[in-house]
Amino acid sequence: MIELIHLGKIFSSANGPIVALDDIDLRIEDGSVYGIIGLSGAGKSTLVRCINLLERPTSGQVVIDGEDLTKVKKSRLLQIRQNIGMIFQNFNLLEQRTVFENVRFPLEISRMRREIRDKNGKTRTVFRRMGKEEARARVNELLELVGLADRARSYPSQLSGGQKQRVAIARALATNPKYLLCDEATSALDPNTTNSILELLRRINQTLGVTIIVITHEMRVVESICSEVAVIDRSSIAECGKVQDVFSFPQSEIAKELIIPNLIRSAKSGSGTKLRLVFQGENSDTPIISGLALDCGIAVNILYADTKNIDGKTFGHMVITLPDDEGQAKRGRKYLSEHGVIFKEEI
């Protein structure tokens, strides 16, 4: 488990101190896919780099599996980092090395944790580099996992963007990490390639049990694979929770801006009684608007509608206007309540 406790980061500049992170508290459970979303400059990348201490926090704690990384010795920190893989927006591959050599590189420089038994039957922990044949087998296994077994001898310049990111993912998994940090890992990719990379990450989480932290400014990425999300704004956490809850009922202004920007704009137009309907899985396929029109005899104007698939269920928002006539509006609210539709009059 990863715990960030009162985490703060301040950078110095010619114009004075810059607060990049301010009193961040997060708890990321093992086995989850956790999204951290925010606009550019909100502090997302600084936050993820503080998790493995590529950026050392100015204050607070980074606790991973019970150990505070801000207090351990450098040698121990290097060992812990082997348990934390990282992939970047721009891939960061070694251009003069083949795909195979890029994936093998972490195994060349890392000392892997080993449990050995001495002649007296006692077990002790040692750290040593992986043998040549074992490393070869590990790299081939990873290239098979990411679908690049046939490109082992290719160089990065011969690969597409999606293939480069798959190499980066394989490299990040080389030391068999428990955690995988993804810093805007799909921002440089087209939508179709993004979907394939997200599907690969989902499969890695499900089959290998790797905890994945996804840093992004794209809500669709979070919706696709994350179970929980934190929304960061101006260096602080604005809100966090399960993706379906934050998506359905965003509380902060920044979350509303990221999740339902068109809804907010639509709600400011038109006259009449405006309602925001929230569809959550079970009632998303019910013909609610038809029912309002046919069963209640109410003329409904749809200002905005959008649905998304989250964890296999359909969720959506809709902004409608009911007639100014209070009797018709009351019948409409009653109909929605009876059919299990959640609605709000404050958009």
C-alpha positions, 0 to 999 in steps of 0.5 A, a space after each residue: 500500500 502507498 500512503 502519502 501523508 501531509 506531502 508538500 513540495 516547494 521549488 525555489 525560483 528567481 521570483 520566489 518559492 513555488 508551491 507544487 504540492 500542498 498537504 497531499 493526503 492519499 491512500 492507494 490500496 494494493 491491486 488497484 488502478 488509481 487515477 490522479 487527474 488535473 489540468 496542466 500545472 496542477 502538480 500531477 507529475 510532481 506528485 508521481 515523482 515524489 512517490 519514488 523520490 525522484 523528487 524529494 518532498 519538502 515536507 510530509 511522508 511517502 510510506 510504501 508497505 510500511 516504510 517511509 521513503 523519506 527516512 531510509 538510507 540511499 542503499 535501501 531506497 535503491 532497493 525499494 525503487 526496484 519495486 516501483 516501475 515507471 513509464 513516461 509520456 515520451 517513452 525515454 528509450 535508449 535509441 542505440 539499443 534494440 528492443 530486447 536490450 532496452 527491456 534488459 537494461 534494468 536487469 543489468 544495473 539492478 540487484 534483485 532480491 533473492 532468498 537463499 538457504 545455507 547448508 544449515 537450512 537457514 534462509 537469508 536475503 541477498 541482493 545480486 544481479 540476474 544471470 544472463 540466461 535468466 535475464 534473457 528468459 525474463 525479457 522474452 517473457 515480457 516481450 511476449 506479454 506486451 505483444 512485441 516478441 517479433 520486434 526484439 531486434 528492432 530499434 526504437 526508430 523503427 517502431 510506432 508510438 504505441 510500440 515504443 510505449 509497449 517497450 517502455 511498459 515491458 522495461 518497467 516490469 523487468 524487475 517484477 515491480 509491485 507498483 507501476 507509475 504511469 505519467 501521462 503515458 498515453 498523451 502522445 498517442 492517438 485514440 486507437 493506440 491509447 485504447 490498446 495501451 490501456 487494455 494492456 495496462 488493465 491486463 497487467 493489473 488483472 493478471 500480475 496483480 500490479 498496482 497501477 497509478 495513472 497520472 493524466 489530464 484526460 478523464 476518458 483514461 481514468 474512466 477506462 481503467 481506474 477504480 478510484 481517482 483523485 482530482 488535483 487542483 492548484 497543488 492540492 487534492 480537490 476531491 477523491 473517491 471511486 470513479 463512478 461516484 466522482 463521475 456521477 456526482 463531482 463536488 469540486 468546480 475543477 472536477 465538474 470542469 474536467 468531467 462534464 464541461 459541456 453539461 455546465 455550459 448547456 445548463 446556462 442556456 434556455 428557460 424552464 425548470 432545469 434538472 440534471 439527471 444521473 444514470 448509473 448502470 441499472 437505469 441507463 437503458 430505461 427510456 426515461 424521456 419517452 416515459 415523461 413524454 408519453 406517460 406524463 404528457 410532459 414536453 421535455 427539452 434535452 439540453 445535453 446528454 452524454 454516457 460513458 462505460 465505467 467498469 462495464 456499466 453505463 453511466 451518464 448525465 443529461 440536462 433537461 428542461 421541464 415546462 414552467 407549469 409547476 403541476 407538470 414539473 411536479 409530475 415530472 419529478 415524481 416520475 423520475 423518483 419512481 423510476 429510480 433516476 437521480 436528479 439535481 436541480 442545482 447543476 
